[in-house]
Amino acid sequence: MRWGIVVALVALSGCDLGNPGDLVGEMNVTASLRENNCGTAVGTVPPTADTHVKFYERAGVLTWMGSLGTFQAEIDEEGNFVFHSTGSQVLRAEEADGWGGVLAACTVNAAEEIRGKLVRRVTTDADAADGPAESADGGDPEPATPASVTATDTLQVAPAAGADCSDFVGPGTGLFQALPCRVILDLSGSEE
């Protein structure tokens, strides 16, 4: 994941992205922690973290390329996008408990959703040539619009059906504070 949370659970898009399309924005994006009731199992999640991101668009697909990861999502004309990813990890396979019994397996499933809106960069003719550009009606120049993004990154982690993960939950276990649990980050950035 882009913010260093549960890297083993939810994998980044590691495939060749080919031509991502036109650059529609480039900025620093700040992730602000809103909630983390998972505990240290998801790694250290700082209150805020910044990453440099480039946004590309091609044929209704947004490509988010940042210093902490890359993903693609469909984007509509208004700039709304949603990214989904899922993964699972076995924390303990079924094994003997040493007392003639069996410890049940513990598998956790993770689902990440990044839902947001990108305001695409708009340039004027003045950006491409010398001198101010006139508006369509011949009046004052139309201002350029810098790109900006707001989004919410939500990671949800829960035991798989039939899994017994009680040994991995609670104080002193060093893993989950609670299960199921979630981490929510608010993301924002602007070229301004």
Sequence and secondary structure as in RCSB ss.txt:
>XXXX:A:sequence
MRWGIVVALVALSGCDLGNPGDLVGEMNVTASLRENNCGTAVGTVPPTADTHVKFYERAGVLTWMGSLGTFQAEI
DEEGNFVFHSTGSQVLRAEEADGWGGVLAACTVNAAEEIRGKLVRRVTTDADAADGPAESADGGDPEPATPASVT
ATDTLQVAPAAGADCSDFVGPGTGLFQALPCRVILDLSGSEE
>XXXX:A:secstr
 TTSSSTTTS    S      EEEEEEEEEEEEEEE SBGGG    SEEEEEEEEEEETTEEEEEETTEEEEEEE
 TT EEEEEEEEEEEEE SEE SSSSEE  EEEEEEEEEEEEEE  B  HHHHSSS    TTSSS    B  EEE
EEEEEEEEE TT   GGGBSTTSSSBSSSSEEEEEEEEEE  
